[in-house]
Amino acid sequence: MARDLGISQSVTWRVVHGKQAPPGKLIENLGCDPRVDPSWLLRGKGTPLGAAIAHALPIAREILPGLPEHHQHRLCGETFSLAAHLCRPSRYWLEIQPDDPVLRSSLRLNARDLLLMETDRGAFPVPDRLVHDLCGVRATVEGQITLKLGRVDYLPGDEETGPAHIEVDLFDLVPADVKCDVALREFRGRLRRFESFYRLEKRHGKNVKVPVSEHELFPPLPTITYEDVVGVCILMVRRNPDGI
C-alpha cells in the first residue's frame, strides 16, 4: 500500500491507525486510482469504490468448511459490498463474534469486524509461504474436530523443532484474564511494535499490573496438515458496533 501510494510505511501505518491526518500526496495518488470514488475521497459522500462497481458477498458467523455455495445453510443471510475485482464465488465474509478468542490476541480485531475469506485451495499460499496467515482451520479441540480461526505458520524444521510442520495458534491458549499493552518505539529509524502481557490484581485496594510468565504465554502450539486449512483471510473491514 505504501509503495502504491508513494509514501513511507511509517506514514501509512500512522494514517491507517488514525495517528496522523492523510498527507496531500496520499490523497492525490489515491484519487488517481480509477476505482476510488472522488466524491467519497474528498467529501465523504457515497461509497469508497462507487456504487457502480460495488458487489456483495454473503456473511457467515462461523468458519465454512469449503465453498460458500456448498454451505449456504451456514450463512447468516446478510451480505456486505466490496469492489468487483475482489468479488469471487469462492469468497465470503466472516463476522467476528463477541466471544471469539481472536479478540484476546494482539491483532486488535473488534467484534463485528469482517474478514474476507478465500476458500479456493488453488489460491492458497503454498505451505512454506504460510507465515502468520490468519486462516480458517480444521483442528482437534478437546477430542472433537472443529472449525476455528487461527494464525498459521510453516516451520521448515531443524534439530530443535524437529521435522517440517505447520503450527496453528487458536488464540485460546492464553488465559482470558491476560491483557496486552502495545507500545510503538523508534528503533534504527523505524517504528517497532513492542508487546507486554500482564493480568490485573487487587493490591491494597488498587489494580496492579502483574507480568505474565513466558511459560504461560507461549505453551506448545498444536500442529495441523496443509489439508486442514479451509480458508485464508485476505482482507479485513472494520465495522462500528452497529455493523455499519
C-alpha positions in Angstrom: 0.0 0.0 0.0 2.8 2.4 0.9 4.6 1.6 -2.3 1.5 2.1 -4.4 0.7 5.4 -2.8 4.3 6.7 -2.9 4.6 7.3 0.8 6.7 5.6 3.6 5.4 2.6 5.6 5.6 4.6 8.8 3.3 7.3 7.5 0.9 4.7 6.1 0.7 3.0 9.5 0.0 6.3 11.3 -2.7 7.2 8.8 -4.4 3.8 8.9 -4.4 3.8 12.7 -5.7 7.4 13.0 -2.5 8.7 14.4 -1.9 11.2 11.6 -4.0 13.1 9.0 -3.5 11.8 5.4 -0.8 13.9 3.7 -1.6 15.6 0.4 0.5 13.2 -1.6 -1.6 10.2 -0.3 -4.9 12.0 -1.2 -3.6 12.9 -4.6 -2.2 9.5 -5.5 -5.3 7.7 -4.1 -7.5 9.9 -6.2 -5.7 8.8 -9.3 -7.0 5.2 -8.8 -10.0 4.9 -11.2 -11.7 2.5 -8.7 -11.9 5.2 -6.0 -15.0 7.4 -5.9 -13.6 11.0 -5.7 -16.7 12.3 -4.0 -16.2 9.9 -1.2 -12.4 10.7 -1.0 -12.8 14.5 -0.9 -16.2 15.0 0.8 -17.0 11.7 2.5 -20.2 11.2 0.4 -21.1 8.0 -1.4 -19.1 4.7 -1.1 -15.3 4.3 -1.3 -15.4 2.3 -4.5 -18.5 3.7 -6.1 -21.9 2.1 -6.3 -21.4 1.1 -9.9 -18.6 -1.3 -9.1 -19.8 -2.5 -5.7 -20.7 -6.1 -5.4 -21.9 -8.1 -2.4 -20.7 -11.3 -0.8 -22.5 -13.4 1.9 -21.7 -13.1 5.6 -21.1 -16.1 7.9 -20.7 -16.1 11.6 -18.7 -19.3 11.6 -15.8 -20.8 9.6 -17.1 -22.5 6.5 -15.5 -25.9 5.6 -15.4 -25.0 1.9 -17.1 -23.0 -0.9 -20.0 -20.8 0.3 -22.3 -22.2 -2.4 -21.9 -25.7 -0.8 -22.6 -24.5 2.7 -25.4 -21.9 2.3 -27.1 -23.3 5.5 -24.2 -21.9 7.5 -24.6 -18.3 6.1 -26.5 -15.8 8.2 -28.5 -14.3 5.3 -26.7 -10.9 5.3 -24.3 -9.5 2.7 -21.6 -6.8 2.6 -20.4 -5.0 -0.5 -16.8 -4.8 -1.9 -15.1 -3.9 -5.2 -15.9 -6.1 -8.2 -12.3 -7.2 -8.7 -12.3 -8.7 -5.2 -15.6 -10.5 -5.6 -15.4 -14.2 -6.3 -17.8 -17.1 -5.7 -15.1 -18.8 -3.6 -15.1 -15.9 -1.0 -17.3 -14.9 1.9 -17.2 -12.5 4.8 -16.5 -14.0 8.3 -18.0 -11.8 11.0 -16.0 -11.8 14.3 -18.2 -12.8 17.2 -18.1 -11.2 20.7 -16.8 -14.5 22.3 -14.2 -15.3 19.6 -10.8 -15.9 21.2 -9.1 -13.8 18.5 -10.3 -10.7 20.3 -7.8 -11.5 23.0 -4.9 -11.6 20.6 -2.6 -8.7 19.6 -4.3 -8.4 16.2 -6.6 -5.8 17.7 -9.7 -7.0 16.0 -13.1 -6.0 17.2 -16.4 -7.8 17.5 -18.4 -7.5 14.2 -15.3 -6.8 12.1 -15.4 -8.6 8.8 -12.7 -10.9 7.4 -12.8 -11.7 3.7 -12.1 -15.4 3.5 -10.8 -17.2 0.4 -11.9 -20.9 0.1 -10.4 -21.8 -3.3 -7.4 -24.0 -2.4 -5.8 -23.1 -5.7 -5.5 -19.5 -4.4 -4.0 -20.5 -1.0 -0.3 -19.8 -0.3 1.9 -22.9 -0.8 2.8 -24.5 2.6 6.2 -22.9 3.1 4.7 -19.4 2.4 2.3 -19.6 5.3 3.8 -17.1 7.7 1.4 -15.6 10.4 -1.5 -16.1 8.0 -5.0 -15.7 9.5 -6.8 -18.9 8.4 -9.9 -21.0 8.9 -8.6 -24.4 10.0 -9.9 -27.8 10.9 -8.5 -28.6 14.4 -9.0 -31.1 17.2 -10.2 -29.3 20.4 -10.8 -31.5 23.5 -11.0 -34.6 21.3 -13.5 -33.1 18.9 -12.8 -32.0 15.3 -14.0 -28.4 14.8 -13.5 -25.4 12.6 -11.6 -22.5 14.1 -10.0 -19.2 13.2 -6.2 -19.4 13.8 -2.9 -17.9 12.9 -0.9 -20.4 10.8 2.9 -20.7 10.5 5.0 -23.1 8.5 8.2 -24.2 10.3 10.8 -25.7 8.0 12.2 -28.0 10.7 15.6 -28.2 12.4 17.3 -30.0 15.3 15.3 -28.0 17.8 11.8 -28.0 16.3 12.0 -31.4 14.5 10.7 -32.2 11.0 8.9 -29.5 9.0 5.4 -28.9 10.1 2.6 -26.3 10.3 1.6 -24.8 13.7 -1.6 -23.0 14.4 -2.3 -20.5 17.2 -6.1 -20.7 18.0 -5.8 -17.7 20.4 -7.3 -19.8 23.2 -4.1 -21.0 24.9 -3.5 -17.7 26.8 -6.0 -17.3 29.8 -8.8 -14.8 29.2 -7.7 -12.6 32.0 -4.3 -11.9 30.4 -4.2 -8.4 28.8 -1.7 -6.9 26.4 -0.1 -3.4 26.2 1.2 -2.4 22.8 3.8 0.4 22.5 5.5 1.8 19.4 9.1 2.8 19.7 11.6 4.0 17.1 14.4 1.6 16.6 17.1 2.3 14.0 14.9 4.8 12.2 11.8 2.6 12.1 8.8 2.2 14.3 8.8 -1.1 16.1 5.9 -2.8 17.9 6.5 -4.0 21.5 4.1 -6.0 23.5 3.9 -6.6 27.2 1.5 -9.1 28.8 0.0 -8.8 32.3 -3.0 -9.5 34.5 -4.6 -7.1 36.9 -4.5 -8.0 40.6 -6.0 -6.1 43.5 -3.3 -5.0 46.0 -4.0 -2.5 48.8 -7.3 -1.5 47.0 -5.6 -0.7 43.7 -5.3 -2.6 40.4 -1.7 -3.6 39.8 -0.3 -4.9 36.5 1.4 -8.2 37.2 3.7 -9.5 34.4 2.8 -13.0 33.0 5.5 -15.6 32.6 6.7 -16.7 29.2 5.7 -20.3 30.0 2.1 -19.3 30.5 2.1 -17.1 27.4 3.8 -19.4 25.0 2.7 -23.0 25.6 3.3 -25.5 22.8 1.1 -24.9 19.8 -1.0 -27.6 18.1 0.0 -28.8 14.6 -2.2 -29.3 11.6 -1.7 -30.5 8.0 -1.9 -28.3 4.9 -5.2 -30.0 4.1 -6.6 -28.8 7.4 -6.5 -25.2 6.1 -10.1 -24.5 4.8 -9.9 -20.7 4.2 -7.4 -17.9 4.1 -8.1 -14.3 5.2 -7.1 -11.8 2.5 -8.8 -8.6 3.8 -10.3 -7.1 7.0 -13.0 -4.4 7.2 -13.5 -2.5 10.5 -17.2 -2.0 11.5 -18.7 0.0 14.3 -20.9 -1.6 17.0 -24.0 -1.0 14.8 -22.5 -3.0 11.9 -22.1 0.0 9.6 
